[in-house]
Amino acid sequence: MSKVTKDGDKVVVKPSQDIVASITKDFKVELKGLLDGNTKQMAVDLEEVKMIDSSGLGVLIAAHNSLQKFGASLELLNVSDDIRKLLQNMRLDKHFTIQ
């Protein structure tokens, strides 16, 4: 489903489709499988994502919370203007690092 690359302590996940209810269960399992004690930073590259619904936001929030337990962080890359506005309206831009 997603292309995953590792660069030292950083894991970059690049979903190839929108993060909506129909794929969130698999996406959550995928992200959870990448979390381990060595992951200091995770980035989700949203270059190919045009839409995120409430279920997708829930997965990103859950990943963020899980990473914080390890002292790690979640970063969002290549965020479209529409998704950036959604994150700002929900004040999630205060929790995620957005590039």
Backbone as a printed PyTorch tensor [residue, N CA C, xyz], in Angstrom:
tensor([[[  0.8100,  -1.1940,   0.0000],
         [  0.0000,   0.0000,   0.0000],
         [  0.8580,   1.2640,   0.0000]],

        [[  1.8540,   1.3200,   0.8580],
         [  2.7170,   2.4940,   0.9520],
         [  4.1560,   2.1040,   0.6470]],

        [[  4.8850,   3.0700,   0.1310],
         [  6.3160,   2.8840,  -0.0530],
         [  6.9830,   3.3070,   1.2590]],

        [[  7.8550,   2.4440,   1.7670],
         [  8.5140,   2.7160,   3.0440],
         [ 10.0170,   2.7540,   2.8190]],

        [[ 10.6430,   3.8200,   3.3000],
         [ 12.1010,   3.9250,   3.2520],
         [ 12.5970,   4.2460,   4.6530]],

        [[ 13.7970,   3.7890,   4.9390],
         [ 14.4100,   4.0740,   6.2420],
         [ 15.7290,   4.7930,   6.0130]],

        [[ 15.9350,   5.8010,   6.8200],
         [ 17.1740,   6.5660,   6.7730],
         [ 17.6600,   6.7170,   8.2090]],

        [[ 18.4630,   5.7520,   8.6450],
         [ 18.9360,   5.7560,  10.0290],
         [ 17.7790,   5.5320,  10.9780]],

        [[ 17.5260,   6.5140,  11.8590],
         [ 16.4480,   6.4230,  12.8410],
         [ 15.1030,   6.9070,  12.2980]],

        [[ 15.0870,   7.3830,  11.0460],
         [ 13.8670,   7.9680,  10.4760],
         [ 13.2260,   7.0050,   9.4750]],

        [[ 11.9250,   6.8370,   9.6120],
         [ 11.1380,   6.0250,   8.6920],
         [ 10.2290,   6.9670,   7.9100]],

        [[ 10.2360,   6.8360,   6.5720],
         [  9.3710,   7.6470,   5.7190],
         [  8.3600,   6.7240,   5.0540]],

        [[  7.0860,   7.0310,   5.2590],
         [  5.9890,   6.2520,   4.7020],
         [  5.2850,   7.1220,   3.6620]],

        [[  5.1600,   6.6000,   2.4440],
         [  4.5150,   7.3560,   1.3680],
         [  3.3030,   6.5880,   0.8560]],

        [[  2.1020,   6.9300,   1.3740],
         [  0.8850,   6.2630,   0.8980],
         [  0.6560,   6.5790,  -0.5800]],

        [[  0.1200,   5.6040,  -1.3010],
         [ -0.1100,   5.7900,  -2.7310],
         [ -1.5610,   6.1380,  -3.0400]],

        [[ -2.3540,   6.3690,  -1.9950],
         [ -3.7590,   6.7060,  -2.2000],
         [ -4.2540,   7.5690,  -1.0490]],

        [[ -5.4890,   8.0440,  -1.1700],
         [ -6.0940,   8.8640,  -0.1340],
         [ -6.2270,   8.0640,   1.1610]],

        [[ -6.1280,   8.7610,   2.2870],
         [ -6.2240,   8.1090,   3.5950],
         [ -7.6520,   8.3090,   4.0900]],

        [[ -8.5010,   7.3660,   3.6980],
         [ -9.9290,   7.4260,   4.0040],
         [-10.3580,   6.1220,   4.6720]],

        [[-11.6000,   6.0900,   5.1480],
         [-12.1010,   4.9750,   5.9570],
         [-11.8400,   3.6030,   5.3380]],

        [[-11.9340,   3.4970,   4.0320],
         [-11.7890,   2.1860,   3.3920],
         [-10.3880,   1.5950,   3.5040]],

        [[ -9.3860,   2.4000,   3.7880],
         [ -8.0070,   1.8810,   3.8860],
         [ -7.3730,   2.0910,   5.2530]],

        [[ -8.0720,   2.7660,   6.1630],
         [ -7.4160,   3.1370,   7.4210],
         [ -7.0350,   1.9440,   8.2810]],

        [[ -7.8100,   0.8840,   8.2510],
         [ -7.4660,  -0.2870,   9.0630],
         [ -6.1050,  -0.8430,   8.6340]],

        [[ -5.9160,  -1.0280,   7.3360],
         [ -4.6420,  -1.5370,   6.8230],
         [ -3.5110,  -0.5410,   7.0500]],

        [[ -3.8060,   0.7480,   6.8830],
         [ -2.7830,   1.7730,   7.0580],
         [ -2.3230,   1.8250,   8.5110]],

        [[ -3.2760,   1.6890,   9.4390],
         [ -2.9380,   1.6940,  10.8640],
         [ -2.0330,   0.5110,  11.2060]],

        [[ -2.3660,  -0.6650,  10.6920],
         [ -1.5440,  -1.8640,  10.9210],
         [ -0.1470,  -1.6590,  10.3360]],

        [[ -0.0960,  -1.0540,   9.1580],
         [  1.1900,  -0.7940,   8.5060],
         [  2.0620,   0.1330,   9.3560]],

        [[  1.4830,   1.2270,   9.8300],
         [  2.2440,   2.1740,  10.6540],
         [  2.6760,   1.5380,  11.9670]],

        [[  1.7770,   0.7940,  12.5860],
         [  2.0920,   0.1440,  13.8600],
         [  3.2620,  -0.8200,  13.7040]],

        [[  3.3000,  -1.5330,  12.5750],
         [  4.3810,  -2.4750,  12.3130],
         [  5.7360,  -1.8080,  12.1540]],

        [[  5.7360,  -0.5200,  11.8360],
         [  6.9880,   0.2130,  11.6480],
         [  7.5140,   0.8310,  12.9360]],

        [[  6.6700,   0.8670,  13.9570],
         [  7.0790,   1.4660,  15.2240],
         [  7.8840,   0.4590,  16.0320]],

        [[  9.0510,   0.8560,  16.4050],
         [  9.8620,   0.0460,  17.3120],
         [ 10.7300,   0.9870,  18.1320]],

        [[ 11.4700,   0.4750,  19.0360],
         [ 12.2950,   1.2990,  19.9100],
         [ 13.3700,   2.0890,  19.1950]],

        [[ 13.7000,   1.7090,  17.9600],
         [ 14.7500,   2.4050,  17.2110],
         [ 14.2140,   3.5480,  16.3640]],

        [[ 12.9080,   3.6330,  16.2030],
         [ 12.3120,   4.6970,  15.3940],
         [ 12.2840,   5.9800,  16.2060]],

        [[ 13.0870,   6.9270,  15.8120],
         [ 13.1440,   8.2110,  16.5150],
         [ 12.3010,   9.2660,  15.8110]],

        [[ 12.0260,   9.0160,  14.5340],
         [ 11.2020,   9.9540,  13.7850],
         [ 10.5120,   9.2020,  12.6620]],

        [[  9.2470,   9.5260,  12.4600],
         [  8.4980,   8.9610,  11.3470],
         [  7.9420,  10.1190,  10.5450]],

        [[  8.0030,   9.9800,   9.2410],
         [  7.4320,  10.9790,   8.3600],
         [  6.4260,  10.2860,   7.4530]],

        [[  5.3020,  10.9470,   7.2250],
         [  4.3130,  10.4660,   6.2800],
         [  4.3180,  11.4560,   5.1230]],

        [[  4.7220,  10.9750,   3.9550],
         [  4.8100,  11.8030,   2.7530],
         [  3.4540,  11.7720,   2.0600]],

        [[  2.7650,  12.8980,   2.0530],
         [  1.4070,  12.9830,   1.5250],
         [  1.3570,  13.4770,   0.0830]],

        [[  2.4530,  13.3270,  -0.6370],
         [  2.5180,  13.8320,  -2.0100],
         [  1.4000,  13.2680,  -2.8940]],

        [[  1.0730,  11.9930,  -2.7450],
         [  0.0530,  11.3620,  -3.5900],
         [ -1.3210,  11.3170,  -2.9140]],

        [[ -1.4440,  11.9350,  -1.7410],
         [ -2.7030,  11.9430,  -0.9960],
         [ -3.4210,  13.2630,  -1.2570]],

        [[ -4.6370,  13.1500,  -1.7630],
         [ -5.4310,  14.3480,  -2.0590],
         [ -6.5060,  14.5920,  -1.0070]],

        [[ -6.8500,  13.5310,  -0.2330],
         [ -7.9160,  13.6650,   0.7420],
         [ -7.6370,  12.7910,   1.9670]],

        [[ -7.9550,  13.3320,   3.1190],
         [ -7.8980,  12.5930,   4.3810],
         [ -9.2340,  12.8340,   5.0770]],

        [[ -9.9170,  11.7540,   5.4710],
         [-11.1700,  11.9240,   6.2060],
         [-10.9080,  11.7680,   7.7000]],

        [[-11.9760,  11.7800,   8.4930],
         [-11.8200,  11.7320,   9.9480],
         [-11.1380,  10.4360,  10.3990]],

        [[-11.3960,   9.3350,   9.7180],
         [-10.7360,   8.0660,  10.0660],
         [ -9.2340,   8.1520,   9.8070]],

        [[ -8.8780,   8.7750,   8.6970],
         [ -7.4620,   8.9510,   8.3650],
         [ -6.7610,   9.8480,   9.3690]],

        [[ -7.4370,  10.9140,   9.7910],
         [ -6.8640,  11.7870,  10.8170],
         [ -6.6640,  11.0200,  12.1150]],

        [[ -7.6140,  10.1460,  12.4290],
         [ -7.4930,   9.3350,  13.6330],
         [ -6.2610,   8.4460,  13.6070]],

        [[ -5.9550,   7.8770,  12.4420],
         [ -4.7660,   7.0360,  12.3090],
         [ -3.5020,   7.8630,  12.5170]],

        [[ -3.4550,   9.0560,  11.9240],
         [ -2.2750,   9.9160,  12.0820],
         [ -2.1160,  10.3480,  13.5420]],

        [[ -3.2190,  10.6660,  14.1980],
         [ -3.1550,  11.0550,  15.6130],
         [ -2.6760,   9.8870,  16.4680]],

        [[ -3.1920,   8.6890,  16.1930],
         [ -2.7650,   7.5000,  16.9430],
         [ -1.2750,   7.2340,  16.7420]],

        [[ -0.7900,   7.3830,  15.5180],
         [  0.6400,   7.1890,  15.2480],
         [  1.4630,   8.2350,  15.9930]],

        [[  0.9930,   9.4650,  15.9790],
         [  1.6770,  10.5470,  16.6980],
         [  1.7720,  10.2240,  18.1890]],

        [[  0.6570,   9.7860,  18.7700],
         [  0.6370,   9.4660,  20.2010],
         [  1.5410,   8.2880,  20.5280]],

        [[  1.5440,   7.2700,  19.6810],
         [  2.4130,   6.1080,  19.8980],
         [  3.8800,   6.4990,  19.8190]],

        [[  4.2170,   7.3380,  18.8570],
         [  5.6030,   7.7840,  18.7170],
         [  6.0440,   8.5960,  19.9290]],

        [[  5.1560,   9.4220,  20.4480],
         [  5.5110,  10.2410,  21.6090],
         [  5.8730,   9.3780,  22.8160]],

        [[  5.2640,   8.2020,  22.9390],
         [  5.5860,   7.2960,  24.0430],
         [  7.0430,   6.8590,  23.9840]],

        [[  7.6100,   6.8120,  22.7700],
         [  9.0080,   6.4340,  22.5790],
         [  9.9210,   7.6570,  22.5600]],

        [[  9.3510,   8.8390,  22.7390],
         [ 10.1420,  10.0620,  22.6390],
         [ 10.4440,  10.4240,  21.1970]],

        [[  9.6330,   9.9040,  20.2760],
         [  9.8270,  10.1480,  18.8480],
         [  8.7700,  11.1370,  18.3530]],

        [[  8.8490,  11.4950,  17.0650],
         [  7.9120,  12.4720,  16.5270],
         [  7.3980,  12.0490,  15.1600]],

        [[  6.2660,  12.6600,  14.7740],
         [  5.6550,  12.4200,  13.4740],
         [  5.7170,  13.7040,  12.6700]],

        [[  6.1520,  13.5780,  11.4380],
         [  6.2770,  14.7130,  10.5310],
         [  5.4410,  14.4220,   9.2940]],

        [[  4.7650,  15.4340,   8.7730],
         [  3.9970,  15.2910,   7.5420],
         [  4.7120,  16.0540,   6.4400]],

        [[  4.9570,  15.3840,   5.3160],
         [  5.6840,  15.9710,   4.1990],
         [  4.7640,  16.1760,   3.0000]],

        [[  5.0850,  17.1380,   2.1620],
         [  4.3790,  17.3860,   0.9020],
         [  2.8660,  17.4590,   1.1010]],

        [[  2.4560,  18.2860,   2.0380],
         [  1.0470,  18.4350,   2.3850],
         [  0.3890,  19.4070,   1.4040]],

        [[ -0.7220,  18.9890,   0.7980],
         [ -1.4380,  19.8620,  -0.1360],
         [ -2.0740,  21.0240,   0.6280]],

        [[ -2.4330,  22.0690,  -0.0930],
         [ -3.0560,  23.2310,   0.5460],
         [ -4.3630,  22.8600,   1.2350]],

        [[ -5.1730,  21.9970,   0.6030],
         [ -6.4480,  21.5950,   1.1920],
         [ -6.2470,  20.8350,   2.4960]],

        [[ -5.3060,  19.9070,   2.5080],
         [ -5.0470,  19.1320,   3.7230],
         [ -4.4260,  20.0230,   4.7940]],

        [[ -3.5540,  20.9340,   4.3890],
         [ -2.9540,  21.8760,   5.3480],
         [ -4.0460,  22.7190,   6.0240]],

        [[ -5.0170,  23.1890,   5.2370],
         [ -6.1190,  23.9870,   5.7990],
         [ -6.9460,  23.1530,   6.7760]],

        [[ -7.2010,  21.8970,   6.4220],
         [ -7.9370,  21.0060,   7.3120],
         [ -7.1970,  20.8440,   8.6430]],

        [[ -5.8980,  20.5950,   8.5670],
         [ -5.0870,  20.4270,   9.7720],
         [ -5.0750,  21.7030,  10.6130]],

        [[ -5.0020,  22.8570,   9.9490],
         [ -5.0130,  24.1250,  10.6680],
         [ -6.3630,  24.3720,  11.3280]],

        [[ -7.4540,  24.0820,  10.6020],
         [ -8.7930,  24.2820,  11.1650],
         [ -9.0300,  23.4110,  12.3890]],

        [[ -8.4400,  22.2360,  12.3920],
         [ -8.5980,  21.3250,  13.5270],
         [ -7.4880,  21.5140,  14.5560]],

        [[ -6.6200,  22.4770,  14.3030],
         [ -5.4850,  22.8030,  15.1750],
         [ -4.4950,  21.6460,  15.3290]],

        [[ -4.5070,  20.7410,  14.3770],
         [ -3.5590,  19.6300,  14.4070],
         [ -2.1760,  20.0670,  13.9470]],

        [[ -2.1010,  21.2260,  13.3010],
         [ -0.7980,  21.7550,  12.8990],
         [  0.0520,  22.1030,  14.1240]],

        [[ -0.5740,  22.1780,  15.2900],
         [  0.1660,  22.4430,  16.5280],
         [  0.8120,  21.1720,  17.0730]],

        [[  0.3500,  20.0170,  16.5960],
         [  0.8470,  18.7350,  17.0930],
         [  1.8110,  18.0440,  16.1270]],

        [[  1.5430,  18.2000,  14.8320],
         [  2.3980,  17.5920,  13.8160],
         [  3.3900,  18.6120,  13.2860]],

        [[  4.5570,  18.1500,  12.9160],
         [  5.4890,  18.9850,  12.1730],
         [  5.0860,  18.8600,  10.7120]],

        [[  4.7880,  19.9760,  10.0750],
         [  4.3070,  19.9510,   8.6830],
         [  5.3460,  20.6430,   7.8030]],

        [[  5.7870,  19.9270,   6.7850],
         [  6.7570,  20.4670,   5.8310],
         [  6.0920,  20.7320,   4.5000]]])
